[in-house]
Amino acid sequence: MKERDDWTTKEVKNLIKEQFNIEYSLKQVIIILRSLGLKFTKPYPKDYRRPADAEKQLKKLKI
């Protein structure tokens, strides 16, 4: 399993099914995630052209 920062509810549901062989509805997955203190947000779009060290490059440019 890869470490990630952003998961969809559907992906979490599928992960639970794969790892534990238990199938929950999407609504139940949301209830479980909220009980664990997780929050739901709309993900930021990620620019595929952005270099991995963009912040470092930006700091070099600032005078």
C-alpha positions as CSV (number, residue, x, y, z in Angstrom):
1,M,0.0,0.0,0.0
2,K,1.4,3.4,-1.0
3,E,1.5,6.3,1.4
4,R,-0.8,9.1,0.1
5,D,-2.2,12.3,1.3
6,D,-5.4,12.2,-0.7
7,W,-7.9,9.3,-0.9
8,T,-11.4,9.2,-2.3
9,T,-14.1,7.5,-0.3
10,K,-14.4,4.9,-3.0
11,E,-10.7,4.1,-2.8
12,V,-10.9,3.7,1.0
13,K,-13.9,1.4,0.5
14,N,-11.9,-0.7,-2.0
15,L,-8.9,-0.8,0.3
16,I,-10.9,-2.0,3.2
17,K,-12.4,-4.8,1.0
18,E,-8.9,-5.8,-0.2
19,Q,-7.1,-5.7,3.2
20,F,-9.9,-7.1,5.4
21,N,-12.4,-8.7,3.1
22,I,-15.2,-6.6,4.6
23,E,-17.5,-4.7,2.3
24,Y,-19.0,-1.4,3.6
25,S,-21.3,1.0,1.8
26,L,-19.9,4.4,0.9
27,K,-22.1,6.0,3.6
28,Q,-20.7,3.6,6.3
29,V,-17.1,4.4,5.1
30,I,-17.8,8.1,5.6
31,I,-19.2,7.5,9.1
32,I,-16.0,5.4,10.0
33,L,-13.7,8.1,8.6
34,R,-15.5,10.9,10.5
35,S,-15.3,8.9,13.7
36,L,-11.5,8.7,13.2
37,G,-11.4,12.5,13.0
38,L,-10.7,12.7,9.3
39,K,-12.1,15.6,7.2
40,F,-13.4,15.7,3.7
41,T,-12.1,18.5,1.4
42,K,-12.0,19.1,-2.3
43,P,-8.5,18.2,-3.6
44,Y,-6.3,20.9,-5.1
45,P,-5.5,20.2,-8.8
46,K,-1.8,19.3,-9.1
47,D,0.2,20.7,-12.0
48,Y,2.2,17.9,-13.6
49,R,4.7,20.4,-14.8
50,R,5.7,21.6,-11.3
51,P,9.2,20.5,-10.3
52,A,9.6,18.5,-7.1
53,D,11.7,21.3,-5.6
54,A,9.5,24.2,-6.6
55,E,9.6,25.9,-3.1
56,K,13.4,25.7,-3.0
57,Q,13.6,27.3,-6.5
58,L,11.2,30.0,-5.5
59,K,13.3,30.9,-2.4
60,K,16.4,31.2,-4.6
61,L,14.6,33.7,-6.8
62,K,13.4,36.0,-3.9
63,I,15.9,38.7,-3.0
